Amino acid sequence: CGTSHRRWEETLSRALLLMVVLSLSAPCVLAHSPVAPGPCAASETVYFACMTARGKWVGLCGNAPRSLQYRFGKVGEPEFRYPEDPAEGVGGFSFAHYWRYQTDRLEIGFRNQGADYSIFDYTEERRRQAGVRVTTADGKERTFSCKGKIVSRLAELKGFLRCDPDNALNGGQCP
């Protein structure tokens, strides 16, 4: 009985040691892993990226203030891009932000062919919602919600995009 108990302890010790080594090395492995598939190129900053329930990517990619582009669709096959040339910069985009205790709401907006687009990232009482909302000229609204992992660095665009005085999140407070 003593021999089998000792083998069991040795096996358990090795398993625990392996788990500790793997958990300590995981951040290094992940940091050097290839970039996960998504709407942005490796040379671009991912300001926003997520996959929708229908398997389409929503992305805001670029290197503000020189370039910024919204993308929607499959990787390598975007169905829609705005602006067509990301080098047009950030001029067509606007920024809105509202914050209070346990609430943080960010929106990046733009208008294209009579439709208003709003890339949003909302957190309220630890519940997060993100995606893109499209409102057509006739008032029809459609929301494409993120499912799964969300990458959001929208707050970093604050200094580069114009404040939207018409967005309720800004409360009419644009400098």
Number of C-alpha atoms within 10 A of each C-alpha: 5 7 8 9 10 11 11 12 12 12 12 12 12 12 12 12 12 12 12 12 11 12 11 11 11 11 11 10 11 10 9 8 9 9 11 8 11 19 27 25 14 12 9 15 16 21 22 24 26 23 23 19 12 11 12 20 24 29 27 26 22 22 18 20 15 13 18 26 24 26 25 21 20 16 16 11 10 16 12 13 15 18 20 11 11 18 15 15 19 22 15 16 23 21 26 27 22 14 14 8 7 10 14 17 20 24 25 26 22 20 16 11 7 10 15 16 22 21 25 22 24 18 15 14 9 10 9 14 15 25 24 21 17 19 16 15 11 8 10 9 13 12 14 18 19 24 15 9 9 17 14 18 15 20 16 11 18 15 11 16 20 18 21 22 16 12 17 12 18 19 13 12 13 13 6
